[in-house]
Amino acid sequence: MAASHPTEPIYEYVSGDGPLLISFPHSGTYVPPDLAARLRPEALHLPDTDWFVPQLYDFFRDLGASVIRATHTRYVVDLNRPPDGAPLYPGQRETTVCPTETFDGAPLYPDGTNPSSAEVAARLNTYWHPYHEKVATLTRAITQRHGRCILWDAHSILSQVPGLFAGRLPDLNIGSAGGRSCSPTLVDRIVATLNAQTRFSFVVNGRFKGGYITRHYGSPAAGVDAVQLEIAQCAYLVEARVPTFDAARAQPLNLLLRELLGNVAGHRHG
């Protein structure tokens, strides 16, 4: 799969007039036909998708936020991994920039048909680089316009993935690259908002500290605060092989996220 001209747009972008930029790199579900023909049948259920995360942030226009959302499945290319294959969590198991297995270690491709290095390079050129060129352009433009940019990288994952971590994740997993990708003042504001509620558990820089997007773009000294939120999917849906979105079930989390990002968007450096 090395097509240089995708038949579908690789991302959707909605412009806002405020300093907040929300990125959805893993919620895409489009599988190009040539890839669909190669994947194992069980992989076509896309088990590692960040299911329905954009729906949780349906209030973004009210906050003046800009949004960039990947359309293609992460099995094409993982936009939150370094392009050179460097590990995010040295010593821990993780999937690669062009995944060959699921989070639980099930192969995506029949034996002997994993993408070649040339195919990986082609996918990076076709999908990975354009997405990141857009994110880089947006963070620069927002910073120039507002003096700051808050890049919120929005994710979700099954609450239990034995192949990646032991036990059950907290509901909300805030990552700031160990405090390097955003200002302490902003983290304090996030923690204060989450401490003021009791429905959802949370942790800061636990198992998920932020992936490539958070680590690469976050530069508080340059006015760019980057934060990753990894949500345990049981916090807003019934976890299943092919889940469905229930707006009523998701409403409490949707309301909390609205409050949280409203507080984040109102943040001023100081």
C-alpha positions as MATLAB code, in Angstrom:
seq = 'MAASHPTEPIYEYVSGDGPLLISFPHSGTYVPPDLAARLRPEALHLPDTDWFVPQLYDFFRDLGASVIRATHTRYVVDLNRPPDGAPLYPGQRETTVCPTETFDGAPLYPDGTNPSSAEVAARLNTYWHPYHEKVATLTRAITQRHGRCILWDAHSILSQVPGLFAGRLPDLNIGSAGGRSCSPTLVDRIVATLNAQTRFSFVVNGRFKGGYITRHYGSPAAGVDAVQLEIAQCAYLVEARVPTFDAARAQPLNLLLRELLGNVAGHRHG';
ca = [
       0.000    0.000    0.000;
       2.157    2.844   -1.264;
      -0.361    5.042   -3.048;
       0.852    8.618   -3.212;
      -2.622   10.066   -3.797;
      -5.201    8.959   -1.192;
      -8.745    8.717   -2.501;
     -10.065   10.181    0.791;
      -8.850   13.298    2.639;
      -6.330   12.248    5.268;
      -7.681   14.692    7.839;
     -10.558   17.053    8.508;
      -9.852   20.546    9.786;
     -12.202   23.074   11.362;
     -10.845   26.528   12.119;
     -11.583   28.346   15.360;
     -10.800   31.829   16.624;
      -9.228   30.964   19.985;
      -5.914   29.589   21.252;
      -7.119   25.982   21.666;
      -6.279   23.315   19.060;
      -7.717   19.815   19.545;
      -6.036   16.940   17.714;
      -7.701   13.558   17.101;
      -4.974   11.374   15.575;
      -6.474    7.942   16.339;
     -10.248    8.252   15.870;
     -10.209    7.629   12.122;
     -11.910    4.484   10.820;
     -11.362    4.668    7.061;
      -9.481    1.645    5.727;
      -8.170    2.074    2.163;
      -9.367   -0.835    0.007;
      -5.870   -2.126   -0.736;
      -5.105   -2.273    2.981;
      -8.459   -3.886    3.777;
      -7.606   -6.643    1.311;
      -4.359   -7.359    3.163;
      -5.370   -7.225    6.820;
      -6.493  -10.295    8.707;
     -10.315  -10.345    8.927;
     -10.358   -9.791   12.695;
      -8.212   -6.675   12.275;
     -10.942   -5.058   10.183;
     -12.881   -4.492   13.415;
     -10.152   -1.904   14.174;
      -9.890   -2.857   17.854;
      -7.347   -0.141   18.747;
      -9.439    2.774   17.490;
     -10.076    5.763   19.768;
     -13.787    5.161   19.407;
     -16.096    8.205   19.211;
     -13.642   10.584   20.846;
     -14.617   13.539   18.596;
     -18.223   13.148   19.780;
     -17.035   13.712   23.353;
     -15.706   17.106   22.284;
     -18.751   18.207   20.300;
     -18.700   21.534   22.192;
     -15.440   22.684   20.612;
     -17.035   25.492   18.597;
     -18.375   27.055   21.797;
     -14.772   27.401   22.994;
     -13.479   28.855   19.731;
     -11.263   25.781   19.329;
      -9.724   24.601   16.099;
      -9.895   20.866   15.374;
      -7.813   18.514   13.271;
      -9.066   14.939   12.976;
      -7.393   12.069   11.167;
      -9.790   10.155    8.923;
      -7.786    6.956    8.340;
      -7.311    4.118   10.776;
      -4.097    4.135   12.788;
      -3.303    0.811   11.072;
      -2.336    2.836    8.002;
       0.113    4.918   10.013;
       0.244    5.942   13.654;
       0.358    9.727   13.775;
       1.357    9.720   17.442;
       4.584    7.755   16.959;
       7.988    9.143   15.939;
       8.644    8.725   12.218;
      12.045    7.146   12.881;
      10.587    4.367   15.020;
      12.208    5.544   18.245;
      10.403    4.154   21.317;
       8.153    6.396   23.374;
       8.488    4.221   26.463;
      11.860    2.460   26.370;
      11.698   -0.981   27.895;
       7.913   -1.255   27.564;
       5.966   -2.911   24.790;
       4.355   -0.506   22.307;
       3.130   -0.494   18.722;
       5.104    1.043   15.862;
       4.533    3.919   13.452;
       3.154    1.429   10.905;
       1.629   -1.157   13.225;
       1.978   -4.858   12.488;
       0.050   -6.080   15.530;
      -2.750   -4.982   17.833;
      -2.193   -3.679   21.350;
      -2.717   -7.221   22.587;
      -0.146   -8.649   20.193;
      -2.435  -10.177   17.557;
      -0.905   -9.919   14.063;
      -2.562   -7.510   11.641;
      -1.182   -9.195    8.527;
      -0.844  -12.807    7.401;
       2.625  -14.267    7.911;
       5.260  -12.721    5.692;
       3.144   -9.798    4.466;
       4.048   -7.013    6.899;
       4.803   -3.650    5.259;
       8.296   -3.377    3.840;
      10.606   -0.516    4.778;
       9.846    1.091    1.404;
       6.123    0.849    2.077;
       6.544    2.347    5.533;
       8.453    5.264    4.001;
       5.708    5.763    1.428;
       2.991    5.780    4.083;
       4.941    8.316    6.101;
       5.204   10.588    3.071;
       1.550   10.176    2.131;
      -0.160   10.300    5.520;
       2.150   11.094    8.439;
       4.041   14.114    7.136;
       1.010   16.038    5.784;
      -0.821   15.702    9.104;
       2.176   16.938   11.041;
       2.889   19.738    8.594;
      -0.662   20.948    9.240;
      -0.301   20.679   13.022;
       3.016   22.559   12.887;
       1.492   25.288   10.728;
      -1.507   25.626   13.043;
       0.505   25.816   16.254;
       2.684   28.543   14.728;
      -0.276   30.518   13.417;
      -2.252   30.268   16.656;
       0.772   31.295   18.708;
       1.392   34.278   16.446;
      -2.237   35.348   16.700;
      -2.846   34.789   20.417;
       0.624   34.717   21.922;
       0.023   31.129   22.953;
      -1.385   27.836   21.714;
      -2.899   25.034   23.792;
      -2.589   21.776   21.852;
      -4.926   19.164   23.346;
      -4.258   15.682   22.005;
      -7.444   13.656   22.477;
      -7.373    9.867   22.832;
      -9.128    6.874   24.336;
      -8.277    3.236   24.931;
      -9.836    0.118   26.402;
      -9.716    0.290   30.181;
      -7.847   -3.015   30.320;
      -5.166   -3.948   27.773;
      -2.975   -6.643   29.338;
      -0.531   -6.408   26.455;
       0.285   -2.797   27.384;
      -0.375   -2.365   31.104;
      -1.489   -4.261   34.189;
      -4.915   -3.836   35.715;
      -7.428   -1.123   34.884;
      -6.535    2.390   33.813;
      -7.883    5.412   35.666;
     -10.731    7.025   33.742;
      -8.726   10.105   32.741;
      -4.997    9.928   32.056;
      -3.346   13.333   31.673;
       0.062   13.403   30.012;
       2.459   16.331   29.939;
       5.656   14.449   29.084;
       6.594   14.388   32.731;
       5.975   18.128   33.025;
       7.999   19.159   29.978;
       5.271   19.778   27.401;
       3.163   22.362   29.220;
       3.417   24.927   31.988;
       2.950   23.895   35.625;
       0.223   26.542   35.913;
      -1.857   24.818   33.256;
      -1.393   21.393   34.830;
      -2.467   22.860   38.169;
      -5.622   24.219   36.527;
      -6.393   20.805   35.017;
      -5.832   19.047   38.335;
      -7.986   21.564   40.209;
     -10.861   20.985   37.787;
     -10.591   17.217   38.066;
     -10.221   17.316   41.850;
     -13.487   19.252   42.065;
     -15.442   16.226   40.806;
     -15.674   12.656   42.107;
     -17.255   10.682   39.283;
     -14.105   10.044   37.229;
     -10.739    8.892   38.517;
      -7.630   10.487   37.058;
      -3.846   10.465   37.086;
      -1.186   12.819   35.751;
       1.787   11.306   33.918;
       0.904    7.749   34.830;
       1.151    4.949   32.268;
       0.487    7.437   29.450;
       2.660   10.531   29.604;
       1.932   11.759   26.089;
       3.021   10.460   22.720;
       4.938   12.044   19.875;
       2.471   14.889   19.364;
       2.595   16.045   22.971;
       6.349   15.673   23.250;
       7.248   17.150   19.865;
       5.030   20.234   19.838;
       4.912   21.086   23.523;
       7.241   24.020   24.196;
       5.994   26.188   27.069;
       8.887   28.616   26.678;
       7.745   29.231   23.085;
       4.100   29.616   24.098;
       2.878   26.143   23.102;
       1.366   24.032   25.884;
       0.671   20.452   24.771;
      -1.377   17.992   26.810;
      -2.549   14.467   26.037;
      -5.744   13.074   27.530;
      -6.113    9.294   27.290;
      -9.620    8.272   28.363;
     -10.474    4.758   29.518;
     -13.345    3.822   27.220;
     -15.480    2.399   30.036;
     -15.898    6.012   31.189;
     -18.238    6.740   28.280;
     -19.264    3.550   26.465;
     -19.886   -0.161   26.876;
     -16.620   -1.746   25.836;
     -17.224   -4.237   23.039;
     -15.542   -5.551   19.899;
     -17.522   -3.049   17.853;
     -18.827   -0.430   20.310;
     -21.648    2.014   19.709;
     -21.968    5.584   20.906;
     -24.623    6.318   23.506;
     -24.879   10.069   24.009;
     -26.794    9.692   27.279;
     -24.128    7.396   28.737;
     -21.379    9.750   27.562;
     -23.067   12.931   28.808;
     -21.382   13.139   32.247;
     -17.946   12.897   30.682;
     -18.937   15.278   27.897;
     -19.977   17.865   30.489;
     -16.756   17.447   32.447;
     -14.659   17.830   29.301;
     -16.573   20.972   28.394;
     -15.734   22.436   31.800;
     -12.144   21.213   31.690;
     -11.338   22.583   28.259;
     -13.168   25.813   29.028;
     -10.812   26.259   31.953;
      -7.838   25.265   29.817;
      -8.762   27.672   27.028;
      -9.063   30.504   29.541;
      -5.567   29.849   30.845;
      -3.038   32.650   30.764;
       0.666   32.181   31.313;
       1.844   33.475   34.607;
];
